[in-house]
């Protein structure tokens, strides 16, 4: 691993490895026999990493809900303690890891996270008391998941892509929805077949098998390897092709600058309120539906139905955010999810399965835009140079907003006996999030872009990773 002590030479001053123009992306490059831009391999690894993180952290939680609470004698609120503890644990870890990603890349911390997460899952299979559940699942596993998941890979992708940032983040975030499609029915079947304790061990093995090769693919940023963002050639960069990457680099905000910007807090508030709904729905959907008289298999199937449009819509949201104002698209997604939440509650109460399916399809479509839109907004508003530091500084605020939501929803159920009021409140929060995101104003730096050289360079004294 070479230590980079000076910025790389400008385009054309050295003879870097040959690279394709990639006007038609990775498939076109393969068909023409050209070298594939390495950023596309990172995008595939990012998809796998996000599948693993969400599959092991969020998508499976509902499938373990009733088996564990019934065997161990816990209330639903007690089971949900780990969700709240996880939020604070992830916020704490995330605050410190962003600058590390900027400087060293994500490979090392993803490997460490894989080891921690797998060990915690194995330990979770042996829990008998509530304190063990909180320690292994709420603390240790969350630390591991934070080191291998969304923050790491999306910061990395935002450094490798500028013009195609939305498309690539949209593609890689399909792993999140894929986890929602595959894991609820799969883990329901596994738990029913071998029991919840063995199911946790199977999950640990899957994490190791998928994450180790994905982590090894990660690299810090293209300039470390003589490449340019978006796979641009030297000729592209010497011409007008590198202008977008140069502007993005020049307009990068440091952590201190970003924290002084009102836009940071508005983005945090809008997406934080939207995240309240996602976390609660993913955890409570299966218990909610079984309480309304649906079987566990039907509930798992409906949860999967929600993830299908979320999966299929992500490339669309990514493509759209590279062409239109992302905050307007985010508002559309939030309102769609909020209306769908109301439809789901009424359809479930009335046993109207067709309307329930439509509600989950609409919610999934709204969910689909959450990640690609949020990550594109952060990167395009604050630039790629210090993005890890900026994202990790904002992360505690964002997570804190949703930290108590799963616990509050479970407590509401324990007191009232149903989820109706809590789910209606979640729908209202989505609508409020839509209003807030429309009020965000793009921040500007005091230094004019014209004063910055047209060819983007990389920060000095960095380590490729």
C-alpha positions as CSV (number, residue, x, y, z in Angstrom):
1,X,0.0,0.0,0.0
2,X,1.8,3.1,-1.2
3,X,1.8,6.4,0.7
4,X,1.0,9.3,-1.5
5,X,2.8,12.4,-0.2
6,X,2.3,14.8,-3.1
7,X,-0.6,15.3,-5.5
8,X,-0.4,13.2,-8.7
9,X,0.7,14.8,-11.9
10,X,-1.9,16.7,-13.9
11,X,-3.5,14.8,-16.8
12,X,-1.1,14.3,-19.7
13,X,2.1,14.9,-17.7
14,X,2.7,11.1,-17.2
15,X,1.7,7.9,-18.9
16,X,-1.1,6.4,-16.7
17,X,-2.6,3.0,-17.5
18,X,-4.8,2.9,-20.5
19,X,-8.5,3.4,-19.8
20,X,-11.7,3.5,-21.8
21,X,-13.9,6.5,-22.4
22,X,-16.9,4.4,-21.1
23,X,-19.5,6.4,-23.0
24,X,-21.8,3.4,-22.7
25,X,-20.8,2.2,-19.3
26,X,-19.4,-1.1,-18.2
27,X,-21.3,-3.3,-20.7
28,X,-20.3,-1.2,-23.7
29,X,-16.7,-1.4,-22.6
30,X,-16.8,-5.2,-22.2
31,X,-18.4,-5.6,-25.7
32,X,-15.7,-3.4,-27.3
33,X,-12.9,-5.3,-25.5
34,X,-11.8,-2.2,-23.5
35,X,-10.6,-2.0,-20.0
36,X,-13.4,-1.6,-17.5
37,X,-13.2,1.4,-15.3
38,X,-12.4,0.2,-11.8
39,X,-15.1,2.2,-10.2
40,X,-17.7,-0.2,-11.6
41,X,-16.1,-3.1,-9.7
42,X,-16.4,-0.9,-6.6
43,X,-20.1,-0.3,-7.4
44,X,-20.7,-4.1,-7.5
45,X,-18.9,-4.6,-4.2
46,X,-20.9,-1.7,-2.7
47,X,-24.2,-3.4,-3.8
48,X,-23.1,-6.7,-2.0
49,X,-21.9,-4.8,1.1
50,X,-25.2,-2.9,1.4
51,X,-27.2,-6.2,0.9
52,X,-25.2,-7.8,3.7
53,X,-25.6,-4.8,6.1
54,X,-29.3,-4.4,5.7
55,X,-29.9,-8.2,5.5
56,X,-28.2,-8.8,8.8
57,X,-29.4,-5.7,10.6
58,X,-32.8,-4.6,9.4
59,X,-34.5,-7.1,7.1
60,X,-34.2,-10.0,9.4
61,X,-35.3,-8.3,12.6
62,X,-39.0,-8.8,12.1
63,X,-38.5,-12.5,11.4
64,X,-36.9,-13.0,14.9
65,X,-39.4,-10.8,16.7
66,X,-42.1,-13.2,17.8
67,X,-39.9,-16.4,18.1
68,X,-37.5,-14.7,20.4
69,X,-40.0,-12.8,22.5
70,X,-42.2,-15.8,23.0
71,X,-39.4,-18.1,24.0
72,X,-37.5,-15.7,26.2
73,X,-40.6,-14.0,27.7
74,X,-39.7,-10.5,26.6
75,X,-42.1,-7.7,25.7
76,X,-42.0,-6.1,22.3
77,X,-40.6,-3.0,23.8
78,X,-37.7,-5.0,25.4
79,X,-36.9,-6.7,22.1
80,X,-36.8,-3.2,20.4
81,X,-34.3,-1.8,22.9
82,X,-31.5,-3.0,20.6
83,X,-32.9,-0.8,17.7
84,X,-32.5,2.3,19.8
85,X,-29.1,1.3,21.2
86,X,-28.0,0.4,17.7
87,X,-28.8,3.9,16.5
88,X,-26.7,5.6,19.1
89,X,-23.9,3.1,18.6
90,X,-23.8,3.6,14.9
91,X,-23.9,7.4,15.3
92,X,-20.9,7.3,17.7
93,X,-18.9,5.0,15.4
94,X,-19.8,6.9,12.3
95,X,-18.7,10.2,13.7
96,X,-15.1,9.0,13.9
97,X,-14.9,6.9,10.7
98,X,-15.6,9.5,8.0
99,X,-12.2,11.2,8.2
100,X,-10.6,7.8,8.1
101,X,-12.4,6.9,4.9
102,X,-11.3,10.2,3.4
103,X,-7.6,9.5,4.2
104,X,-7.2,5.8,4.0
105,X,-10.3,4.4,2.1
106,X,-12.7,1.8,3.3
107,X,-11.0,-1.6,2.7
108,X,-9.4,-2.0,6.1
109,X,-12.3,-0.9,8.3
110,X,-14.7,-3.1,6.2
111,X,-12.6,-6.1,7.0
112,X,-12.6,-5.2,10.7
113,X,-16.3,-4.6,10.6
114,X,-16.9,-8.0,9.0
115,X,-15.0,-9.8,11.8
116,X,-16.9,-7.9,14.5
117,X,-20.3,-8.4,13.0
118,X,-19.9,-12.1,12.4
119,X,-18.6,-12.7,15.9
120,X,-21.5,-10.7,17.4
121,X,-24.1,-12.7,15.3
122,X,-22.6,-16.0,16.6
123,X,-22.8,-14.6,20.2
124,X,-26.4,-13.6,19.6
125,X,-27.3,-17.2,19.0
126,X,-26.5,-18.0,22.6
127,X,-28.4,-15.1,24.4
128,X,-30.7,-16.0,27.3
129,X,-31.0,-12.7,29.1
130,X,-31.9,-9.2,28.0
131,X,-28.5,-7.7,28.9
132,X,-26.8,-10.2,26.5
133,X,-29.2,-9.3,23.8
134,X,-28.4,-5.6,24.3
135,X,-24.7,-6.2,24.4
136,X,-24.2,-8.5,21.4
137,X,-27.0,-7.3,19.1
138,X,-27.4,-3.6,20.2
139,X,-23.7,-2.8,20.7
140,X,-21.1,-5.2,19.2
141,X,-23.0,-6.1,16.0
142,X,-23.9,-2.5,15.4
143,X,-20.3,-1.4,15.6
144,X,-19.4,-4.1,13.0
145,X,-22.3,-3.2,10.7
146,X,-21.3,0.5,10.8
147,X,-17.8,-0.3,9.6
148,X,-18.9,-2.3,6.6
149,X,-22.1,-0.6,5.4
150,X,-23.7,2.3,3.7
151,X,-21.6,5.2,4.9
152,X,-18.3,3.6,3.8
153,X,-19.4,2.5,0.3
154,X,-21.4,5.6,-0.6
155,X,-18.6,7.9,0.4
156,X,-16.3,5.8,-1.8
157,X,-18.6,5.8,-4.7
158,X,-19.1,9.6,-4.5
159,X,-15.3,9.9,-4.9
160,X,-15.1,7.6,-7.9
161,X,-18.1,9.1,-9.7
162,X,-19.3,12.7,-10.3
163,X,-21.4,12.9,-13.5
164,X,-22.8,9.4,-13.0
165,X,-22.9,9.6,-9.3
166,X,-26.7,9.2,-9.0
167,X,-26.9,6.3,-11.4
168,X,-24.1,4.4,-9.7
169,X,-25.3,5.0,-6.2
170,X,-28.8,4.0,-7.4
171,X,-27.4,0.8,-8.8
172,X,-25.4,-0.1,-5.7
173,X,-28.3,0.7,-3.3
174,X,-30.3,-2.0,-5.0
175,X,-28.6,-4.2,-2.5
176,X,-30.6,-2.6,0.3
177,X,-33.9,-3.6,-1.4
178,X,-32.6,-7.0,-2.5
179,X,-32.1,-7.7,1.2
180,X,-35.7,-6.9,1.8
181,X,-36.8,-9.2,-1.0
182,X,-34.6,-12.2,-0.1
183,X,-34.2,-12.2,3.6
184,X,-37.7,-12.0,5.2
185,X,-39.1,-15.2,3.5
186,X,-35.7,-16.9,3.6
187,X,-35.1,-16.3,7.3
188,X,-38.7,-17.1,8.2
189,X,-38.2,-20.5,6.6
190,X,-34.8,-21.0,8.2
191,X,-36.2,-20.1,11.7
192,X,-39.2,-22.3,11.3
193,X,-36.9,-25.2,10.1
194,X,-33.9,-25.0,12.5
195,X,-34.9,-22.5,15.2
196,X,-33.8,-18.9,15.8
197,X,-30.5,-19.8,17.5
198,X,-29.1,-21.7,14.5
199,X,-30.5,-19.1,12.1
200,X,-28.2,-16.4,13.7
201,X,-25.2,-18.7,13.0
202,X,-26.2,-19.2,9.4
203,X,-26.4,-15.4,9.1
204,X,-22.9,-15.0,10.5
205,X,-21.5,-17.4,7.9
206,X,-23.2,-15.5,5.1
207,X,-21.7,-12.2,6.3
208,X,-18.1,-13.6,6.1
209,X,-18.6,-15.3,2.8
210,X,-20.0,-12.2,1.1
211,X,-18.1,-9.4,2.8
212,X,-14.5,-10.4,2.7
213,X,-14.2,-10.3,-1.1
214,X,-16.3,-7.2,-1.3
215,X,-14.0,-5.4,1.2
216,X,-10.9,-6.4,-0.7
217,X,-12.2,-4.6,-3.9
218,X,-12.5,-1.2,-2.2
219,X,-10.1,1.6,-3.1
220,X,-10.0,5.2,-1.7
221,X,-10.3,7.3,-4.9
222,X,-9.4,7.1,-8.6
223,X,-6.5,9.6,-8.4
224,X,-4.6,7.3,-6.2
225,X,-4.3,4.9,-9.2
226,X,-3.8,7.3,-12.0
227,X,-7.5,7.4,-13.0
228,X,-10.1,10.1,-13.2
229,X,-13.7,10.2,-11.8
230,X,-16.3,8.6,-14.1
231,X,-13.6,6.8,-16.0
232,X,-12.6,9.9,-18.0
233,X,-9.6,9.6,-20.2
234,X,-6.7,12.1,-20.2
235,X,-8.1,13.6,-23.4
236,X,-11.5,14.0,-21.8
237,X,-9.9,15.8,-18.8
238,X,-7.7,18.1,-21.0
239,X,-10.9,19.1,-22.8
240,X,-14.2,19.9,-21.2
241,X,-14.8,16.4,-19.9
242,X,-13.3,17.0,-16.6
243,X,-15.1,20.2,-15.8
244,X,-17.8,18.6,-13.6
245,X,-15.2,16.7,-11.5
246,X,-13.1,19.9,-11.1
247,X,-16.1,22.0,-10.0
248,X,-17.1,19.3,-7.5
249,X,-13.6,19.1,-6.1
250,X,-13.2,22.9,-5.9
251,X,-16.6,23.3,-4.1
252,X,-15.8,20.7,-1.5
253,X,-16.7,21.9,2.1
254,X,-14.5,21.0,5.0
255,X,-16.3,19.6,8.1
256,X,-16.1,23.0,9.8
257,X,-17.5,24.8,6.8
258,X,-20.3,22.3,6.4
259,X,-21.3,22.6,10.1
260,X,-21.8,26.3,9.6
261,X,-24.1,25.8,6.7
262,X,-27.9,25.8,7.3
263,X,-28.3,23.3,4.5
264,X,-26.6,20.6,6.5
265,X,-29.1,20.8,9.3
266,X,-32.1,21.0,6.9
267,X,-31.0,17.9,5.0
268,X,-30.4,16.1,8.3
269,X,-33.8,17.0,9.6
270,X,-35.7,16.1,6.4
271,X,-34.0,12.7,5.8
272,X,-33.9,12.0,9.6
273,X,-37.7,12.3,9.8
274,X,-38.1,10.1,6.7
275,X,-35.8,7.6,8.3
276,X,-38.1,7.3,11.3
277,X,-40.7,5.7,9.1
278,X,-38.3,3.3,7.3
279,X,-36.8,1.9,10.5
280,X,-40.2,1.4,12.2
281,X,-41.9,-0.1,9.2
282,X,-39.1,-2.6,8.4
283,X,-39.1,-3.8,12.0
284,X,-42.9,-3.8,12.7
285,X,-44.4,-4.9,9.4
286,X,-44.5,-8.6,10.1
287,X,-45.8,-8.3,13.8
288,X,-48.4,-5.7,12.6
289,X,-49.8,-8.0,9.8
290,X,-49.8,-11.1,12.0
291,X,-51.7,-9.1,14.7
292,X,-54.3,-8.2,12.0
293,X,-54.9,-11.9,11.3
294,X,-52.4,-12.6,8.4
295,X,-50.2,-15.6,8.6
296,X,-46.4,-15.3,9.1
297,X,-45.8,-16.5,5.6
298,X,-48.2,-13.9,4.2
299,X,-46.7,-11.2,6.3
300,X,-43.2,-12.1,5.1
301,X,-44.5,-12.1,1.5
302,X,-46.1,-8.7,1.8
303,X,-42.8,-7.4,3.3
304,X,-41.1,-8.8,0.2
305,X,-43.7,-7.1,-2.1
306,X,-42.7,-3.8,-0.6
307,X,-39.0,-4.3,-1.4
308,X,-39.6,-5.2,-5.1
309,X,-40.5,-1.7,-6.3
310,X,-37.9,-0.3,-4.0
311,X,-35.3,-2.5,-5.8
312,X,-36.6,-1.7,-9.3
313,X,-37.0,2.0,-8.7
314,X,-33.5,2.7,-7.5
315,X,-31.9,2.8,-11.0
316,X,-34.7,5.2,-12.1
317,X,-34.2,7.4,-9.0
318,X,-30.4,7.4,-9.6
319,X,-30.8,8.3,-13.3
320,X,-33.4,11.0,-12.5
321,X,-31.2,12.7,-9.8
322,X,-28.4,13.1,-12.4
323,X,-30.8,15.1,-14.5
324,X,-33.3,16.9,-12.2
325,X,-33.2,18.7,-8.9
326,X,-32.8,15.8,-6.3
327,X,-34.7,17.6,-3.5
328,X,-37.9,17.8,-5.6
329,X,-37.6,14.1,-6.3
330,X,-37.0,13.4,-2.6
331,X,-40.2,15.3,-1.7
332,X,-42.2,13.2,-4.3
333,X,-40.8,10.0,-2.7
334,X,-41.6,11.1,0.8
335,X,-45.2,12.0,0.0
336,X,-45.7,8.7,-1.8
337,X,-44.6,6.7,1.2
338,X,-46.7,8.8,3.6
339,X,-49.9,8.3,1.6
340,X,-49.1,4.6,1.3
341,X,-48.7,4.2,5.0
342,X,-52.3,5.4,5.5
343,X,-53.6,3.0,2.8
344,X,-51.8,0.1,4.4
345,X,-53.3,0.7,7.9
346,X,-56.9,0.9,6.5
347,X,-56.4,-2.1,4.2
348,X,-55.0,-4.3,6.9
349,X,-57.8,-3.4,9.3
350,X,-60.3,-4.3,6.6
351,X,-58.6,-7.4,5.4
352,X,-58.4,-6.0,1.9
353,X,-55.4,-7.9,0.5
354,X,-55.4,-6.2,-3.0
355,X,-55.3,-2.7,-1.4
356,X,-52.7,-3.9,1.0
357,X,-50.5,-5.0,-1.9
358,X,-51.0,-1.7,-3.7
359,X,-50.1,0.1,-0.5
360,X,-46.8,-1.8,0.0
361,X,-45.9,-1.4,-3.7
362,X,-46.4,2.4,-3.5
363,X,-44.4,2.5,-0.2
364,X,-41.6,0.5,-1.8
365,X,-41.4,2.9,-4.7
366,X,-41.1,5.9,-2.3
367,X,-38.5,4.0,-0.2
368,X,-36.5,3.3,-3.3
369,X,-35.4,6.9,-3.8
370,X,-34.3,7.5,-0.2
371,X,-30.7,6.3,-0.4
372,X,-29.7,7.4,-3.9
373,X,-31.3,10.8,-3.5
374,X,-29.8,11.4,0.0
375,X,-26.3,10.4,-1.0
376,X,-26.4,12.4,-4.2
377,X,-27.6,15.5,-2.3
378,X,-24.8,15.2,0.2
379,X,-22.1,14.7,-2.4
380,X,-23.3,17.3,-4.9
381,X,-24.0,20.0,-2.2
382,X,-20.8,19.5,-0.2
383,X,-18.3,18.0,-2.7
384,X,-16.3,14.9,-2.7
385,X,-12.9,15.9,-1.2
386,X,-14.0,15.9,2.5
387,X,-17.2,14.0,2.1
388,X,-16.4,11.4,4.7
389,X,-15.8,14.0,7.4
390,X,-18.9,15.9,6.4
391,X,-21.2,12.8,6.4
392,X,-19.8,11.5,9.6
393,X,-20.3,14.9,11.3
394,X,-24.0,15.0,10.2
395,X,-24.6,11.3,11.0
396,X,-25.2,11.6,14.7
397,X,-27.8,14.3,14.2
398,X,-29.6,12.2,11.6
399,X,-29.6,9.0,13.5
400,X,-30.6,10.7,16.8
401,X,-33.9,11.7,15.1
402,X,-34.8,8.2,14.4
403,X,-33.2,6.4,17.3
404,X,-36.2,6.3,19.5
405,X,-38.8,5.6,16.8
406,X,-38.8,1.8,16.9
407,X,-38.9,1.9,20.7
408,X,-41.7,4.4,20.7
409,X,-43.8,2.3,18.2
410,X,-43.3,-0.8,20.3
411,X,-44.2,1.1,23.5
412,X,-47.3,2.5,21.8
413,X,-48.3,-1.1,21.0
414,X,-47.7,-2.3,24.5
415,X,-49.9,0.5,25.9
416,X,-52.6,0.8,23.2
417,X,-52.6,-2.7,21.8
418,X,-52.3,-1.8,18.1
419,X,-50.1,0.1,15.7
420,X,-52.7,2.3,14.1
421,X,-51.9,5.7,15.7
422,X,-48.2,5.2,15.5
423,X,-48.3,4.3,11.8
424,X,-50.5,7.4,11.0
425,X,-48.0,9.6,12.8
426,X,-45.2,8.1,10.7
427,X,-47.2,9.0,7.5
428,X,-47.5,12.5,8.8
429,X,-43.7,12.7,9.4
430,X,-43.1,11.7,5.8
431,X,-45.2,14.6,4.5
432,X,-43.4,17.0,6.9
433,X,-40.1,15.7,5.6
434,X,-41.2,16.5,2.0
435,X,-41.9,20.1,3.0
436,X,-38.6,20.4,4.8
437,X,-36.5,19.0,1.9
438,X,-38.0,21.5,-0.5
439,X,-36.8,24.3,1.7
440,X,-33.1,23.3,1.5
441,X,-30.9,25.8,-0.3
442,X,-27.7,24.6,-2.0
443,X,-24.7,26.0,0.0
444,X,-22.0,28.0,-1.8
445,X,-18.4,28.5,-1.0
446,X,-16.9,32.0,-0.8
447,X,-14.0,31.1,-3.2
448,X,-15.2,31.3,-6.9
449,X,-14.9,28.2,-8.9
450,X,-13.2,30.2,-11.7
451,X,-10.2,30.7,-9.4
452,X,-9.6,27.0,-9.2
453,X,-7.6,25.1,-11.9
454,X,-9.8,23.1,-14.4
455,X,-8.0,19.8,-13.6
456,X,-9.0,18.3,-10.3
457,X,-6.3,17.0,-8.1
458,X,-6.4,15.0,-4.8
459,X,-5.6,16.1,-1.3
460,X,-2.0,15.6,-0.3
461,X,-0.6,13.2,2.3
462,X,-3.1,10.4,1.8
463,X,-2.9,6.7,1.8
464,X,-4.5,4.7,-1.0
465,X,-6.8,2.0,0.3
